[in-house]
């Protein structure tokens, strides 16, 4: 009788084992998800990006928890049956349980993202204010060539045909507007609380301008000029990375974005030597 009772207890424990494993996954995931994973926010539009990401994490996380809870319940319920049975669902039931999840996923993935994301997208790619500072970036394997307009506030003419090792942007020396332009390597300075427009180009392969603290990510595509603008709201030094694998030296393609006060920026700009 003891052996029978032991066998029955073992059988009952086995019936709970797999459902408990299934239910434990969302518990562990939620516990890990309570940690703050985002880097500190340092841009004006970044709050909208974070709002959209949190919405997706919560919505998809809720579906994940509910799905595992239901799956674990079905496994537990089925394991209690002594006889394996099968019952075919009706066509109406199949259609209903196919359409309902699809509708829920469309509402979560499309409706929520569009409602929260379109305003941020509009700000991200809309025309910047007049007082915007424009900085040109020419990406190449494996560096960021950065150009500021000089005292005249105008960028000189640049063409791909003039690109050399000593002239990485391809500036035209005959253009008077470009004689006071400032060209730097992997070093961007921006004034705090002033709109900054980044004008991206690439002269070889696809690169990706990525500053996590600003919530800014934009590909640089050969043959295209792509503008993106944002407002840095925190002073400090932030890492600029290439977020698109661009060759063997991809890991070395990084730079620094230093955000300072307006007065410090003007002093820094005046200290830079024209090309």
SULNORKA-V557627 format. One record per residue. RES is the residue in three letters. SS is DSSP state (H for helix, E for strand, C for the rest). Layout:
res | ss
RES | SS
RES | SS
This chain:
res | ss
UNK | C
UNK | H
UNK | H
UNK | H
UNK | H
UNK | H
UNK | H
UNK | H
UNK | H
UNK | H
UNK | H
UNK | H
UNK | H
UNK | H
UNK | H
UNK | H
UNK | H
UNK | H
UNK | H
UNK | H
UNK | H
UNK | H
UNK | H
UNK | H
UNK | H
UNK | H
UNK | H
UNK | H
UNK | H
UNK | H
UNK | H
UNK | H
UNK | H
UNK | C
UNK | C
UNK | C
UNK | C
UNK | C
UNK | C
UNK | C
UNK | C
UNK | C
UNK | E
UNK | C
UNK | C
UNK | H
UNK | H
UNK | H
UNK | H
UNK | H
UNK | H
UNK | H
UNK | H
UNK | H
UNK | H
UNK | H
UNK | H
UNK | H
UNK | H
UNK | H
UNK | H
UNK | H
UNK | H
UNK | H
UNK | H
UNK | H
UNK | H
UNK | H
UNK | H
UNK | H
UNK | H
UNK | H
UNK | H
UNK | H
UNK | H
UNK | H
UNK | H
UNK | H
UNK | H
UNK | C
UNK | C
UNK | C
UNK | C
UNK | C
UNK | C
UNK | C
UNK | C
UNK | C
UNK | C
UNK | C
UNK | H
UNK | H
UNK | H
UNK | H
UNK | H
UNK | H
UNK | H
UNK | H
UNK | H
UNK | H
UNK | H
UNK | H
UNK | H
UNK | H
UNK | H
UNK | H
UNK | H
UNK | H
UNK | H
UNK | H
UNK | H
UNK | H
UNK | H
UNK | H
UNK | H
UNK | H
UNK | H
UNK | H
UNK | H
UNK | H
UNK | H
UNK | H
UNK | H
UNK | H
UNK | H
UNK | C
UNK | C
UNK | C
UNK | C
UNK | C
UNK | C
UNK | C
UNK | E
UNK | E
UNK | E
UNK | E
UNK | E
UNK | E
UNK | E
UNK | E
UNK | C
UNK | C
UNK | E
UNK | E
UNK | E
UNK | E
UNK | E
UNK | E
UNK | C
UNK | C
UNK | C
UNK | C
UNK | C
UNK | C
UNK | C
UNK | C
UNK | C
UNK | E
UNK | C
UNK | H
UNK | H
UNK | H
UNK | C
UNK | C
UNK | C
UNK | C
UNK | C
UNK | C
UNK | C
UNK | C
UNK | E
UNK | C
UNK | C
UNK | C
UNK | C
UNK | H
UNK | H
UNK | H
UNK | C
UNK | C
UNK | C
UNK | E
UNK | E
UNK | E
UNK | E
UNK | C
UNK | E
UNK | E
UNK | E
UNK | E
UNK | E
UNK | C
UNK | C
UNK | C
UNK | E
UNK | E
UNK | E
UNK | E
UNK | E
UNK | E
UNK | E
UNK | E
UNK | C
UNK | C
UNK | C
UNK | C
UNK | E
UNK | E
UNK | E
UNK | E
UNK | E
UNK | H
UNK | H
UNK | H
UNK | C
UNK | E
UNK | E
UNK | E
UNK | E
UNK | E
UNK | C
UNK | C
UNK | C
UNK | C
UNK | C
UNK | E
UNK | E
UNK | E
UNK | E
UNK | E
UNK | E
UNK | E
UNK | C
UNK | C
UNK | C
UNK | E
UNK | E
UNK | E
UNK | E
UNK | E
UNK | E
UNK | E
UNK | C
UNK | C
UNK | C
UNK | C
UNK | C
UNK | C
UNK | C
UNK | H
UNK | H
UNK | H
UNK | C
UNK | E
UNK | E
UNK | E
UNK | E
UNK | E
UNK | E
UNK | E
UNK | C
UNK | H
UNK | H
UNK | H
UNK | H
UNK | H
UNK | H
UNK | H
UNK | H
UNK | H
UNK | H
UNK | C
UNK | C
UNK | C
UNK | C
